[in-house]
Each structure stands twice: as C-alpha cells, then as structure tokens.
Amino acid sequence: MASRHARPEAQPATPGTAEADLHAHTTRSDGVLEPSELARQARAAGVRLLAIADHDNLAAFRELASPGAAPLPTGLALLPAVEINTVTGRLASELPEGELHVLGIGVDPDDGAFEAALASQRGARRRRFERMVERLREIGLPIDEQVAALDPAADDALGRPTVARALIAAGHAADVDDAFARLIGQGGPAYVPRGGLDPIGAVHAIRAAGGLAALAHFPEAPAREPLVRALMDAGLDGLETHHRSFDAPTREAMAAFARRLGLVATGGSDYHGDHGPYADTHAELVMPAQLVEGVLEALAARGRRPFA
C-alpha cells in the first residue's frame, strides 16, 4: 500500500469545486499551517465547510471558535473533528504497521472524558516521538537541535511527519517521502510501533462525545468486510470514501461498499502541507454535494451542527 504521506498521482478532479473538506491538519498536530492560515487558504480555495481533524487533538478548533478569536473567513463554517491513530492488536494485526485511523467528526469539544482520552493519546505520541529521536541519535542521525526548536504548544500531538521535517532540516533526508522510506517507516532503523487506543475504544470514545466515527483512508475496506462489520458492531458510523489520494475506481468501490453496509460516506484532503499550498491539494479533492449533505444530516440527527 502506498504511503499516505507520499504525493499521490494526480487524480481527475475539477479544481476549486469541492466546497467541503472534512479531514485536514494544522500545526496543532503534524501539519505545517497555523489553524487561522489553514482556514484562510481553505476558504480561498472555495471551501465552505472545513473539519480540522488534527491527530488526537481538538486545539485548532477551540482556538478558532473561542469567544476572543478573530472572525472566520466570510462564508466558512467549521466542524470540530479529530483523527485518532489506533493500534489494531489482534483485531487486525496483519495491517500495515498494525494501525487503523478513526475520524471523529462533529465531536463535542467540551466533553471532558473525550479530552482525557485524547490527552492519553498525545502522551503516547510524545513517548513514541522521544524514542524515535533517541534511535536516530544512536544511528548517527541526530535531530536534537531541530527538536529543541519546536514550539511545544504548537506541536502537542507530535507525529512522524514532524520527525521527517526535522530530518530534512538536519540534512539527513531529502524530503518527507525519503525520511519515511529509509528511516522512520515500518522496518526502518528508527521506526517505533505506536501505542494507545484500539479501534473499538476510539469508536466508543467518539460516539460518547456525540461525533460520527469513520474509518479514514482505508481503501482495503471492501476486501476487509468482516473487520468493518466488527467495528460497526462497536458503533462505527462511516467510511472515508473520498480521500484525496483515491483514484476514481477506488472512490466508486468505496462509495458502493459504504452504501451497501449503510455507512455514512465522508471525505477530505488529509492536507498536511509538505507538498505545497492548500490550493494544490484541494484541486485533487473530489467531494460530491450529496456526500456533504449526508454527513450534515447524520450530525443533525445527533444535535450537532457546524460552527460559523
């Protein structure tokens, strides 16, 4: 399976027509744009509904929606969202890196129990990050200077893209793809397995916080129906059928699978920023209007609506 961090092949899409993006990242996890700048660039690209789904973190939404925050760009609404990186364990140990990522769309940002679960996830992320830094030091590729320059407030949910950028800055990698391929991807000398919630625990936590739980960027889903049904039994609501990296046949297969199982179809750019400005990624995103309507209807049924 191709890395999600690699630049995908260009997909057939009409630039500027996707009016929603339900999966994007900021500097509050492992993206490169501040929350306000992502909001600005997304609106400039034609987005009217944006879900910032930082890893294990709702800080960006809280920042943009706080009473003292600057107004959002005119015409833009926000959904609180999060991407939880889960460890499959025996549920699906054969998956690449033993992981599934679960999106929580429309979660309650003021839910204390959910925030406690996310804080635990972020703690596991930091421990993993520190172990990778140690391993890189041990193999003669130190990034201590680059790590020391990180803003701890802005990088509360540290991830491997953060390590990759530090490797580039230190001259140890040509780009993010190179860093993952040679050093921090599964099997690499500085790879450290993830810890934290399993997929069922993540689904339960998202549902308890009032959100829609959807599997993110999992094109293997139609071939893994027993696994998906097991997660549905735990409360899984949806499936990311229109990830930016999916080609047309994959989108069609994923959408048909979601319809057959009665899952809410979601979609998004998964923008991090390592391969250019938001507009370039947005041009590759296909988001049918009926998909967005379906997500909003499912959220409205739970009393959840966008912030504007």
C-alpha positions in Angstrom: 0.0 0.0 0.0 1.3 3.4 -0.9 2.2 5.7 1.9 -0.4 8.3 2.8 2.5 10.8 3.3 3.7 10.5 -0.3 2.5 12.8 -3.0 -0.3 10.9 -4.8 -0.7 10.7 -8.6 -2.8 13.5 -9.9 -6.5 12.5 -9.8 -9.2 13.6 -12.2 -10.9 16.5 -10.4 -12.1 19.9 -11.3 -10.0 22.5 -9.3 -12.0 24.6 -6.9 -15.3 22.7 -7.0 -15.0 20.9 -3.6 -16.9 23.1 -1.2 -16.2 20.9 1.8 -13.1 19.3 3.3 -13.7 17.0 6.3 -10.1 16.0 7.0 -7.2 18.5 7.2 -4.3 19.1 9.6 -2.6 22.1 11.2 0.4 22.8 13.3 -1.6 21.6 16.3 -0.6 18.1 15.3 1.6 17.4 12.3 0.5 19.9 9.6 2.5 23.0 8.5 -0.1 25.7 8.7 -1.4 27.6 11.7 -5.2 27.0 12.2 -6.1 30.5 11.1 -4.0 30.2 8.0 -5.5 26.8 7.0 -8.9 28.4 7.4 -7.9 31.3 5.2 -6.4 29.1 2.5 -9.3 26.7 2.5 -11.9 29.4 2.1 -9.7 31.0 -0.7 -9.8 27.6 -2.5 -13.6 27.5 -2.4 -14.2 25.5 0.8 -17.4 26.4 2.8 -17.3 23.6 5.3 -14.0 22.6 7.0 -13.2 20.0 9.6 -9.8 20.3 11.1 -9.1 16.7 12.1 -5.7 17.0 13.8 -4.3 13.8 15.3 -5.6 13.2 18.8 -6.2 16.9 19.3 -9.0 19.5 19.2 -6.9 22.5 19.9 -7.2 24.1 16.5 -11.0 24.1 16.6 -11.0 25.5 20.1 -8.6 28.2 19.0 -10.7 29.3 16.0 -14.1 29.0 17.8 -13.1 30.7 21.1 -15.0 33.9 22.1 -12.0 36.1 21.6 -10.8 34.6 18.3 -10.7 36.6 15.1 -13.8 36.1 12.9 -13.7 33.1 10.5 -13.3 33.9 6.8 -16.6 35.0 5.4 -18.6 32.0 4.2 -16.6 29.4 6.1 -18.1 27.1 8.7 -16.2 24.7 10.9 -16.8 21.2 12.3 -14.9 20.0 15.4 -13.1 16.8 14.3 -10.2 14.6 15.3 -8.2 11.8 13.8 -7.3 9.0 16.3 -4.4 6.8 15.3 -5.3 3.4 16.8 -3.4 0.2 17.3 -5.3 -2.8 15.9 -3.6 -5.5 18.0 -5.2 -8.9 17.5 -8.2 -7.4 15.8 -6.2 -6.9 12.6 -2.5 -7.4 13.4 -1.7 -8.0 9.7 -2.5 -4.5 8.6 0.4 -2.2 7.6 2.0 -1.0 10.9 -0.9 -2.6 12.8 -2.9 0.6 12.6 -6.3 2.0 11.7 -7.1 5.6 11.8 -10.6 6.7 13.0 -12.1 10.1 12.3 -14.3 11.7 14.9 -16.4 14.2 13.0 -18.7 16.6 15.0 -17.5 15.6 18.4 -18.3 17.8 21.4 -15.1 19.8 22.0 -16.2 20.4 25.6 -16.6 16.7 26.5 -14.2 16.2 29.5 -14.0 12.4 29.2 -13.1 12.6 25.5 -10.4 15.2 26.1 -8.9 12.9 28.8 -8.8 10.1 26.2 -7.1 12.4 23.7 -4.6 13.6 26.3 -3.6 10.0 26.9 -3.2 9.5 23.2 -1.0 12.6 23.0 1.1 11.3 25.8 1.7 8.0 24.0 2.6 10.1 20.9 5.2 12.1 22.8 6.8 8.9 24.2 7.0 7.4 20.7 8.5 10.6 19.3 11.1 10.7 22.0 12.1 7.1 21.3 12.5 7.8 17.6 14.7 10.8 18.4 16.8 8.5 20.6 17.1 5.9 17.9 18.1 8.5 15.3 20.8 9.7 17.7 22.0 6.2 18.2 22.5 5.6 14.5 24.4 8.8 14.0 21.5 10.9 12.6 20.7 13.3 15.4 17.9 15.8 15.2 18.2 17.2 18.8 18.8 20.8 17.6 15.7 20.7 15.3 13.6 19.2 18.1 14.7 21.8 20.6 13.4 24.5 18.2 9.9 23.1 18.2 7.1 25.1 19.8 5.7 22.7 22.4 2.3 24.5 22.4 2.0 24.1 18.6 3.2 20.6 18.4 1.2 19.0 21.2 0.3 15.9 19.1 3.8 15.1 17.6 3.9 12.7 14.8 6.3 11.2 12.3 5.9 14.0 9.8 7.4 16.2 12.5 10.4 13.8 12.7 10.6 13.8 8.9 10.8 17.6 8.7 13.5 17.6 11.4 15.5 15.1 9.4 15.2 17.3 6.3 16.3 20.3 8.3 19.3 18.4 9.7 20.3 17.3 6.2 19.6 13.6 6.9 16.7 13.2 4.4 15.9 14.7 1.0 12.1 15.0 1.7 9.3 13.5 3.8 8.9 10.5 1.5 12.6 9.8 1.7 12.6 10.0 5.5 9.7 7.5 5.8 11.1 5.2 3.2 14.6 4.9 4.7 14.4 5.8 8.3 11.0 6.1 10.1 8.6 3.9 8.2 7.9 0.3 9.3 11.1 -1.7 9.1 13.2 1.4 9.2 16.1 1.8 11.7 14.3 4.5 13.7 10.7 3.1 13.5 8.9 2.7 16.8 5.5 1.0 17.0 2.6 3.1 18.1 0.8 2.8 21.5 -2.7 3.9 22.6 -6.3 3.2 21.9 -7.5 0.3 19.8 -10.1 1.0 17.1 -13.1 -0.2 19.2 -12.0 2.1 22.0 -11.7 5.0 19.7 -15.2 4.4 18.2 -16.7 4.2 21.6 -15.0 7.4 22.7 -16.1 9.3 19.6 -19.7 8.1 19.9 -19.8 9.0 23.6 -18.7 12.5 22.6 -21.5 12.9 20.1 -19.5 12.5 17.0 -19.6 10.4 13.8 -16.9 7.7 13.9 -15.5 7.0 10.4 -12.6 4.9 9.2 -10.0 7.2 7.5 -8.1 6.4 4.2 -8.7 2.7 4.3 -9.1 1.6 0.6 -8.8 -2.0 1.7 -12.2 -1.8 3.4 -14.2 -3.6 0.7 -11.8 -6.6 1.0 -12.0 -6.5 4.8 -15.8 -6.6 5.3 -15.6 -8.8 8.5 -13.3 -6.2 10.1 -15.5 -3.3 9.1 -18.6 -5.1 10.4 -16.9 -5.8 13.7 -16.3 -2.1 14.0 -19.9 -1.4 13.0 -21.0 -3.6 15.9 -19.0 -1.3 18.2 -20.7 1.8 16.7 -18.7 2.7 13.6 -20.8 5.2 11.6 -18.9 6.0 8.4 -16.2 5.4 5.9 -13.9 7.9 4.2 -14.8 7.1 0.6 -13.4 10.2 -1.0 -9.9 10.7 0.4 -7.8 13.0 -1.8 -5.4 10.2 -2.8 -8.1 7.8 -4.1 -8.5 7.4 -7.8 -11.9 7.3 -9.4 -12.3 3.5 -9.3 -11.3 3.4 -5.7 -13.8 6.2 -4.8 -16.6 4.3 -6.7 -15.7 1.0 -4.9 -15.6 2.6 -1.5 -18.8 4.5 -2.0 -20.6 1.4 -3.2 -19.3 -0.5 -0.2 -20.5 2.2 2.2 -23.9 2.3 0.6 -24.3 -1.5 0.9 -23.3 -1.5 4.6 -25.3 1.6 5.4 -22.2 3.7 6.4 -22.1 7.4 6.1 -19.7 8.4 3.4 -17.1 11.1 4.3 -14.2 12.6 2.5 -11.3 15.0 2.7 -7.9 16.2 1.6 -5.9 14.9 4.5 -3.8 18.1 4.0 -0.6 18.3 5.9 1.3 20.8 3.7 4.6 19.0 2.8 3.9 19.1 -0.9 2.7 22.6 -1.4 -0.1 25.1 -0.7 -3.6 24.0 0.3 -5.0 25.0 -3.1 -2.9 22.4 -4.9 -4.2 19.6 -2.6 -7.7 21.0 -2.9 -7.6 20.7 -6.6 -7.2 16.9 -6.2 -10.2 16.6 -3.9 -13.5 15.2 -5.2 -16.4 15.8 -2.7 -19.9 15.2 -4.1 -22.6 17.5 -2.7 -24.7 14.5 -1.6 -21.8 13.2 0.5 -21.6 16.5 2.4 -25.4 16.6 2.8 -25.3 13.0 4.2 -22.7 13.9 6.8 -24.6 17.0 7.9 -27.9 15.1 8.1 -26.2 12.4 10.2 -24.8 15.1 12.5 -28.1 17.0 12.8 -29.8 13.8 13.9 -27.5 13.9 16.9 -28.0 17.6 17.5 -24.6 18.5 16.1 -24.2 21.5 13.7 -21.2 23.4 12.2 -19.7 26.5 13.9 -19.8 29.6 11.9 
